[in-house]
Amino acid sequence: MPPQLHNGLDFSAKVVQGNLDSLPQAVREFVESSAKLCQPEHIHICDGSEEENGRLLGRMQEEGIIRKLSKYDNCWLALTDPRDVARIESKTVIITQEQRDTVPIPKTGLSQLGRWMSEEDFEKAFNARFPGCMKGRTMYVIPFSMGPLGSPLAKIGIQLTDSPYVVASMRIMTRMGTPVLEALGDGEFIKCLHSVGCPLPLKKPLVNNWACNPELTLIAHLPDRREIVSFGSGYGGNSLLGKKCFALRIASRLAKEEGWLAEHMLILGITNPAGEKKYLAAAFPSACGKTNLAMMNPSLPGWKIECVGDDIAWMKFDNQGNLRAINPENGFFGVAPGTSVKTNPNAIKTIQKNTIFTNVAETSDGGVYWEGIDEPLAAGVTITSWKNKPWSPQDGEPCAHPNSRFCTPAGQCPIIDAAWESPEGVPIEGIIFGGRRPAGKVIMHDPFAMRPFFGYNFGKYLAHWLSMAQRPAAKLPKIFHVNWFRKNKEGKFLWPGFGENSRVLEWMFNRINGEDSTQLTPIGYIPKKDALNLQGLGDIDLEELFDISKEFWEKEVEDIERYLEDQVNADLPYEIIRQVLALKQRISQM
């Protein structure tokens, strides 16, 4: 299609793919007003096709943004500017009229439950960044669906970005392209505006050909306007706006208004040897093993785990009272270090093709490498680190960045669940919460594993969860709590983890079915003495594993009470206060 020049409008960007006139009116207005503001040279309306993706990858390769990894099929490596490697909580804000709409007002100090910015401060920040920010670049229009296209649980977004890396990654992580525009029609969508903040010509040279503007990075959410605005970072968590920005921060606010839940949870299907299947969701903070659990190879004979999603769950009660969940994502954006054939063989199989790696190390035979990959190198093969320098284990620093990533299609996972794209979602019968407890360090309270991702006041979020019990005919899932990471006095893990966690899931499965396999303790039910199947596992110190120390729990409940009183303050629901006091009472009587 020949370039279109839209005369009569206050911008002169050439449309090099697609047709502005064919866009739904609200989408066209969003594109045109943003182009007028950001002043890109070209506009490219993404169709999501293989051909378009091939062209984009080829162009990025020519410009040195990505390198082809010859060892695999259609796999690529991007190395970022070392100043742009992770989500930046201090620069991630939510804009509402009142601070209390975003975060509870703490009794002392700053809120740990999100960052609020006033509308006035945001207007200033926006106007200091976006005018002319895409000069000399192409503005890509990305229509995307979070959730299977057409699902009653799915939501649509339109992201505008000047980063081809974002386009290629969003194609993996979401359902993206022309079919989304057709499904949208005149419906509602979330507006997502993103710029790396490097207009051309450049004022200073790029590092690793990676465009970013760390000094001015800002990731802003405007829930009242259904908008996300991100500037200065090309890194996934800050630039793939369908991910944490939309699927958690904005979606949790939508969920509150519309009566559902948007959660930082994996979803897995588990089938017992008799062929009975259940679905569980699990919330762990980042780097606590969500992806490994979602893709587990169970060690117990006859049991089967299948993956619906490894990071985010959108859940809603159906007319029969079943809690139904979809994975709104289309791919996995997983942390690479620590991923190996031993820890997660299914992830290793998933990433062998059509994958974009970021900030991992590269082997001289065209492969990838990172800490904990657990694979010996062939003779003569050398490593180039994520800093683009020759690397050896003697260097004293990691070859891959600790937050290096793989971005890979979920459909390639060898144990992807047959119902993972089911429009109505899968029925959730159990929810697992958990995390790490590092000894001797300050505990980072991370309620619901949502601390960096709440889209509104955490006290109101707690009240919203509690309101779910009042849903008509609601069949409430059983709730479990785990810590796979407890250590003994010698610093060794008390529980082997990984595939052996299927033994814990078996116990949960049977509990959901009503099996009497528990003993009651002051902190809740734990497995009876012989309830966990430990056959073939060797020596496990169950006594220490299930030890409930009065001294520890007296301090723990004090910490929890102090945290909730300080951080949630006036917005803490009475039911939670009552539960904390009841826990305190039970522990005092141990």
C-alpha positions in Angstrom: 0.0 0.0 0.0 1.4 3.4 -0.9 2.2 5.8 2.0 -0.7 8.1 2.9 -0.1 11.7 3.9 -3.0 13.0 6.0 -3.2 16.6 5.0 -5.6 18.8 6.8 -4.5 17.3 10.2 -1.8 18.9 12.4 0.7 16.2 11.7 2.5 15.0 8.6 3.3 11.4 9.5 3.1 9.0 6.6 1.0 6.0 7.1 3.3 3.2 5.8 1.1 0.3 6.7 -2.7 0.1 7.2 -5.3 2.7 6.8 -6.3 5.3 9.4 -9.8 5.6 7.8 -10.5 1.9 8.5 -9.9 2.2 12.2 -12.8 2.5 14.7 -13.4 6.2 15.3 -12.2 6.3 18.9 -9.0 4.4 17.9 -8.4 6.8 15.0 -8.9 9.8 17.3 -6.4 8.3 19.8 -3.8 7.6 17.0 -4.2 11.1 15.4 -4.1 13.1 18.7 -1.0 11.1 19.8 0.7 11.5 16.5 0.1 15.3 16.6 1.7 15.3 20.1 4.6 12.9 19.6 5.3 13.8 15.9 6.5 10.5 14.5 7.8 10.4 10.9 5.7 7.3 10.1 2.6 5.4 11.4 2.4 1.7 11.1 -0.9 -0.1 11.9 0.1 -3.6 13.0 -1.7 -6.5 11.4 0.0 -9.2 13.5 0.9 -11.3 10.5 4.0 -13.6 10.2 5.2 -11.5 7.3 5.0 -8.2 9.3 6.8 -9.9 12.2 9.6 -11.2 9.9 10.1 -7.7 8.4 10.3 -6.1 11.9 12.8 -8.7 13.2 14.9 -8.2 10.1 14.9 -4.5 10.4 15.9 -4.7 14.1 18.7 -7.1 13.2 20.0 -4.6 10.5 19.9 -1.8 13.1 21.8 -3.9 15.7 18.9 -4.0 18.2 18.7 -7.8 18.2 20.9 -10.7 17.1 19.8 -13.9 15.5 20.6 -17.0 17.6 21.7 -19.5 15.0 21.4 -22.5 17.3 17.6 -22.3 17.4 14.6 -21.7 15.1 13.6 -18.0 14.9 15.2 -17.0 18.3 16.7 -13.6 19.0 18.8 -11.8 21.6 18.4 -8.2 22.7 21.0 -6.6 25.0 19.7 -3.4 26.7 21.4 -0.3 28.0 22.5 -1.5 31.5 20.5 1.4 33.0 17.2 -0.2 31.6 17.0 -3.7 32.9 13.9 -4.0 35.2 10.6 -2.7 36.4 11.2 0.5 38.4 8.7 0.8 41.3 9.9 4.3 42.3 8.9 5.5 38.8 5.6 3.6 38.5 2.7 5.7 39.6 -1.1 5.7 39.7 -3.0 9.0 39.1 -6.3 9.6 40.9 -8.0 12.7 42.3 -7.3 11.7 45.9 -4.3 9.9 47.2 -6.5 7.5 49.2 -8.1 6.2 46.0 -4.7 4.8 45.2 -3.0 3.9 48.5 -4.1 3.9 52.1 -2.7 6.8 54.1 -0.1 5.2 56.4 0.3 6.2 60.0 4.0 6.8 59.6 6.3 7.3 56.6 5.6 6.4 53.0 3.1 3.9 51.7 4.7 0.5 50.7 1.5 -0.4 48.8 1.9 1.7 45.6 2.8 5.2 44.5 0.3 8.0 44.0 0.8 11.1 41.8 -1.5 14.0 41.7 -3.3 15.0 38.4 -1.4 18.3 38.4 2.0 16.8 38.8 1.2 14.2 36.1 0.2 16.9 33.6 3.5 18.7 34.2 5.5 15.4 33.9 3.6 14.4 30.7 4.1 17.8 29.0 7.8 17.7 29.8 8.2 14.4 28.1 5.8 13.6 25.2 5.8 16.6 22.8 8.0 15.6 19.8 9.3 12.5 21.6 8.9 10.2 18.5 10.5 12.6 15.9 12.2 10.6 13.2 10.7 7.3 14.4 7.7 5.1 13.5 4.7 5.1 15.7 3.4 1.5 15.7 -0.4 1.0 16.4 -0.8 -2.3 18.3 -4.4 -3.6 18.7 -4.3 -6.4 21.3 -6.6 -8.5 23.4 -5.8 -9.6 26.9 -7.5 -13.0 27.0 -8.8 -15.2 24.2 -10.4 -13.0 21.5 -14.1 -12.9 22.0 -14.0 -14.4 25.6 -16.5 -12.6 27.9 -13.6 -12.3 30.3 -11.2 -10.7 27.8 -10.4 -6.9 27.4 -8.9 -5.0 24.5 -6.2 -2.4 24.5 -4.5 -0.2 21.8 -0.9 0.4 22.4 1.0 3.1 20.5 4.8 2.7 20.7 8.0 3.8 18.9 9.8 0.5 19.8 9.8 -2.4 17.3 11.1 -4.6 20.1 7.8 -3.9 21.9 5.8 -4.8 18.8 7.6 -8.1 18.4 7.2 -8.9 22.1 3.6 -7.8 22.3 2.9 -10.2 19.4 4.1 -13.0 21.6 2.6 -11.9 24.9 -0.9 -10.9 23.6 -3.4 -11.7 20.9 -2.4 -8.9 18.5 -3.4 -7.6 15.1 -6.3 -7.0 12.7 -8.7 -9.6 14.2 -8.6 -7.5 17.4 -9.8 -4.4 15.6 -12.6 -6.4 14.0 -13.7 -7.7 17.4 -13.4 -4.2 18.9 -15.8 -2.3 16.6 -17.0 0.6 18.6 -16.4 -1.1 21.9 -14.3 0.1 24.8 -10.5 -0.2 25.0 -7.6 0.8 27.2 -5.4 3.5 25.7 -1.7 2.7 26.1 0.9 5.2 25.0 4.6 4.3 25.1 7.8 6.0 23.9 11.4 5.1 24.5 12.0 8.9 24.8 14.7 9.2 22.2 13.7 11.4 19.3 16.0 11.4 16.2 18.5 12.7 15.5 20.0 11.4 18.8 21.7 13.9 21.1 24.1 11.2 22.4 25.0 7.7 21.2 23.0 4.7 22.3 24.4 1.9 24.4 24.0 -1.5 22.7 21.8 0.2 20.1 19.1 0.2 22.8 16.9 3.3 22.9 15.9 4.5 26.4 15.8 7.6 28.5 16.4 6.5 32.1 16.6 10.0 33.6 13.0 10.7 32.5 11.4 7.2 32.9 7.8 7.3 34.1 5.2 4.6 34.0 1.8 6.1 34.8 -1.7 4.6 35.1 -4.9 6.7 34.9 -7.7 4.3 35.9 -10.4 6.9 35.7 -9.5 7.7 32.1 -8.7 4.0 31.2 -5.2 5.0 30.1 -1.6 3.9 30.6 1.3 6.2 29.7 4.9 5.0 29.7 8.0 6.9 28.9 11.8 6.3 28.8 12.1 2.6 29.2 12.2 -0.2 26.6 12.3 -3.0 29.2 9.4 -5.4 29.1 7.7 -4.7 32.5 7.7 -1.0 31.7 7.0 -1.1 28.0 4.8 -4.2 27.3 1.8 -2.4 28.6 -0.6 -5.3 28.4 1.4 -7.1 31.1 1.6 -5.7 34.7 0.3 -2.3 33.8 -3.0 -3.4 32.1 -3.4 -7.0 33.3 -2.9 -6.2 37.0 -2.9 -2.4 37.9 -5.7 -1.3 35.5 -7.5 -4.6 35.5 -7.7 -4.9 39.3 -9.5 -1.5 39.3 -11.9 -2.7 36.5 -12.4 -5.9 38.5 -13.4 -4.0 41.6 -15.9 -2.0 39.6 -17.3 -5.0 37.6 -17.2 -7.7 40.4 -14.3 -10.0 39.5 -10.6 -10.5 40.4 -7.4 -9.6 38.5 -4.6 -11.4 40.3 -0.8 -12.1 40.2 -1.4 -15.9 40.0 -0.4 -18.9 37.9 -3.2 -21.4 36.9 -2.6 -25.1 36.6 -4.6 -28.2 35.9 -3.9 -31.3 38.0 -5.2 -34.8 37.2 -5.0 -37.7 39.6 -4.3 -41.3 38.6 -8.0 -42.0 38.4 -8.4 -39.3 35.7 -10.1 -36.7 38.0 -9.0 -33.1 37.2 -9.0 -29.9 39.2 -7.7 -26.4 38.5 -5.7 -24.4 41.1 -4.4 -20.8 41.1 -1.4 -19.8 43.1 0.0 -16.3 44.1 3.7 -16.1 44.8 5.8 -12.9 44.6 8.3 -12.6 41.7 11.2 -15.1 41.8 9.4 -17.5 44.2 8.8 -20.3 41.7 5.5 -19.5 39.9 6.7 -20.6 36.5 8.3 -23.7 37.9 5.1 -24.8 39.7 2.9 -23.9 36.7 5.0 -26.2 34.4 6.0 -28.9 36.9 6.8 -32.4 36.0 5.2 -34.3 39.0 7.4 -36.9 40.7 4.3 -38.9 41.8 3.5 -41.7 39.4 0.2 -41.3 37.6 -0.3 -37.6 38.4 -0.3 -35.0 35.6 0.2 -31.2 35.7 -0.9 -29.0 32.8 -0.2 -25.2 32.5 -2.9 -22.6 31.9 -0.8 -19.6 32.8 2.3 -18.8 34.8 1.8 -15.2 36.0 -1.7 -13.6 35.8 -5.3 -14.9 36.4 -8.5 -13.1 35.7 -11.3 -14.8 37.7 -15.1 -14.3 37.9 -17.9 -16.3 39.3 -20.2 -17.8 36.7 -24.0 -18.2 37.0 -23.6 -21.5 38.7 -21.3 -20.0 41.3 -18.1 -21.5 39.9 -15.0 -19.3 40.1 -13.8 -19.3 36.4 -10.3 -18.1 35.5 -8.5 -17.2 32.2 -4.9 -16.5 31.6 -5.1 -13.0 29.9 -1.6 -13.5 28.4 -0.6 -15.3 25.3 3.1 -15.9 26.2 5.5 -16.3 29.1 7.9 -13.5 30.1 10.0 -15.6 32.3 13.2 -15.0 34.4 16.0 -16.9 32.7 18.6 -17.4 35.5 17.8 -20.6 37.4 15.8 -22.1 34.6 17.3 -25.5 33.6 16.4 -29.0 32.6 16.4 -29.9 36.3 14.3 -27.0 37.6 11.9 -26.5 34.7 12.3 -28.9 31.7 9.1 -27.8 30.1 10.2 -24.1 30.0 13.5 -25.2 28.4 11.5 -27.1 25.7 9.2 -24.1 25.2 12.0 -21.6 24.5 13.7 -23.6 21.7 11.9 -21.5 18.9 10.1 -18.2 18.2 11.6 -16.7 21.4 13.1 -13.2 22.2 15.8 -13.4 24.9 16.8 -10.2 26.7 20.1 -9.7 28.6 21.1 -13.4 28.7 24.6 -14.4 27.7 25.4 -15.8 24.2 27.5 -18.8 23.4 29.9 -18.8 20.4 27.8 -21.5 18.7 24.7 -19.3 18.6 23.0 -20.4 21.8 22.0 -18.8 25.1 23.6 -19.2 28.6 22.8 -18.0 32.1 23.5 -18.7 35.8 21.9 -22.0 36.8 21.3 -23.3 33.2 23.1 -26.4 34.3 24.4 -27.3 30.8 28.0 -28.1 30.1 29.5 -26.2 27.2 31.0 -28.1 24.2 34.7 -28.0 23.8 36.0 -24.7 22.4 32.6 -22.8 23.0 33.0 -19.4 24.6 30.6 -17.0 26.2 29.8 -13.4 25.6 28.1 -11.8 28.6 25.0 -9.6 28.7 27.4 -6.7 28.8 28.6 -7.8 25.3 32.1 -8.7 26.6 34.0 -12.1 26.6 33.1 -13.9 29.9 34.5 -16.6 32.0 33.4 -18.0 35.5 36.5 -16.4 37.0 35.2 -12.9 36.2 33.4 -12.7 39.5 30.2 -11.3 38.0 27.2 -13.1 36.4 27.2 -13.7 32.6 23.5 -13.0 32.4 21.6 -10.2 34.2 19.8 -11.5 37.2 16.5 -10.2 35.7 17.3 -11.4 32.2 14.2 -12.8 30.4 12.7 -15.1 27.8 9.6 -14.0 25.9 8.0 -17.1 24.4 4.6 -18.2 23.1 2.5 -20.1 25.7 1.1 -22.4 23.0 4.6 -24.0 22.5 4.7 -25.3 26.1 4.6 -29.1 25.9 2.2 -29.3 28.8 -0.1 -26.5 27.9 -3.6 -27.3 29.1 -6.2 -28.2 26.4 -8.6 -25.6 27.9 -6.0 -22.8 28.3 -7.8 -20.6 25.7 -11.3 -21.6 26.8 -13.5 -18.5 26.5 -15.4 -19.2 29.7 -12.3 -20.0 31.7 -11.4 -23.0 33.8 -13.1 -23.7 37.2 -10.8 -22.8 40.2 -11.3 -25.1 43.2 -8.2 -24.1 45.2 -6.0 -21.0 45.7 -2.4 -21.2 47.0 -0.5 -18.4 48.6 3.2 -18.4 49.4 6.6 -16.8 49.3 10.1 -16.9 50.7 11.1 -16.2 54.4 14.8 -15.1 54.3 16.2 -15.6 57.8 17.7 -12.6 59.4 16.4 -10.2 56.7 13.6 -7.6 56.9 10.4 -9.3 55.8 9.0 -7.7 52.7 5.2 -8.0 53.4 3.7 -8.7 50.0 0.0 -9.3 50.4 -1.5 -11.5 47.6 1.9 -11.1 45.8 0.3 -7.9 44.6 2.4 -5.3 46.5 3.9 -3.6 43.3 0.7 -4.2 41.3 -2.3 -2.9 43.2 -4.4 -0.6 41.0 -6.2 0.9 43.9 -6.3 1.2 47.8 -5.2 -2.2 49.3 -7.8 -1.8 52.2 -10.5 -1.5 49.6 -8.9 -4.5 47.7 -9.2 -6.6 50.9 -12.9 -5.6 51.2 -13.4 -6.5 47.6 -12.0 -10.0 48.2 -14.2 -10.4 51.3 -17.2 -9.4 49.3 -16.8 -12.4 47.0 -18.4 -14.6 49.7 -21.6 -12.7 49.2 -21.8 -13.6 45.4 -25.0 -15.5 44.6 -24.4 -19.3 45.0 -20.6 -18.7 45.2 -18.6 -22.0 45.6 -15.6 -20.6 47.4 -12.3 -22.3 46.6 -10.3 -23.8 49.4 -7.3 -21.6 50.4 -3.8 -23.0 51.2 -0.6 -21.4 52.2 2.9 -22.8 51.5 6.6 -22.0 52.0 8.8 -24.3 49.9 11.9 -22.4 51.1 12.2 -23.2 54.8 15.8 -24.2 55.9 17.2 -26.1 58.8 19.9 -24.9 61.2 22.6 -26.0 58.8 21.0 -23.8 56.1 19.7 -26.7 54.0 16.2 -26.7 52.5 13.8 -28.8 54.6 11.8 -29.7 51.5 13.2 -30.8 48.1 10.7 -28.7 46.0 10.3 -28.7 42.2 8.6 -31.9 41.1 8.3 -33.1 44.7 5.8 -30.3 45.3 3.3 -32.6 43.5 3.1 -34.4 46.9 1.8 -31.2 48.5 -0.6 -30.7 45.6 -1.9 -34.3 46.0 -2.7 -33.5 49.7 -4.5 -30.3 48.6 -6.4 -32.2 45.9 -7.7 -34.8 48.4 -8.6 -32.0 50.9 -10.7 -30.3 48.2 -12.4 -33.7 47.8 -13.2 -33.6 51.6 -10.6 -36.1 52.8 -10.0 -35.9 56.5 -6.2 -35.6 56.5 -5.6 -32.6 58.7 -4.7 -31.6 62.2 -5.9 -28.3 63.6 -3.2 -25.9 64.9 -3.4 -22.3 66.1 -2.3 -21.1 62.6 -4.7 -23.3 60.7 -4.9 -26.9 59.4 -1.7 -28.8 58.5 -1.3 -32.3 57.2 -1.8 -35.2 59.7 1.2 -37.2 60.6 1.1 -39.7 57.7 -1.1 -37.7 55.3 1.7 -36.5 53.0 2.9 -39.2 50.5 6.6 -39.4 51.1 7.3 -42.7 49.4 10.7 -42.9 47.8 11.7 -39.4 49.1 14.3 -40.4 51.7 14.8 -38.6 54.9 12.4 -35.7 55.5 12.3 -34.1 58.9 8.5 -33.7 59.2 8.8 -32.6 62.8 10.9 -29.5 61.9 9.0 -28.9 58.6 5.7 -28.6 60.5 7.1 -27.1 63.7 5.0 -24.2 65.0 7.2 -22.2 67.4 5.2 -20.1 69.9 8.1 -17.6 70.1 8.2 -17.2 66.3 4.5 -16.8 65.9 4.1 -14.3 68.8 6.6 -12.1 67.0 5.0 -12.8 63.6 1.5 -11.9 64.6 2.8 -8.7 66.2 4.6 -7.8 63.0 1.5 -8.5 60.9 -0.7 -6.4 63.2 1.8 -3.5 63.3 2.2 -3.6 59.4 -1.6 -3.6 58.8 -2.2 -0.9 61.4 0.5 1.3 60.0 0.2 0.7 56.2 -3.6 0.1 55.8 -4.6 2.2 58.8 -8.2 3.5 58.5 -8.9 1.4 55.4 -8.3 -2.0 57.1 -11.6 -4.0 57.1 -12.9 -5.0 60.5 -13.0 -8.7 59.5 -9.2 -8.6 59.1 -8.7 -6.9 62.4 -10.9 -9.6 64.0 -8.9 -12.4 62.4 -5.6 -11.0 63.5 -6.9 -10.7 67.1 -8.2 -14.3 67.0 -4.8 -15.5 65.7 -3.1 -13.6 68.5 -5.4 -15.2 71.1 -4.9 -18.8 69.8 -1.1 -18.4 69.8 -1.1 -17.0 73.3 -2.8 -20.3 74.4 -0.3 -22.6 72.8 
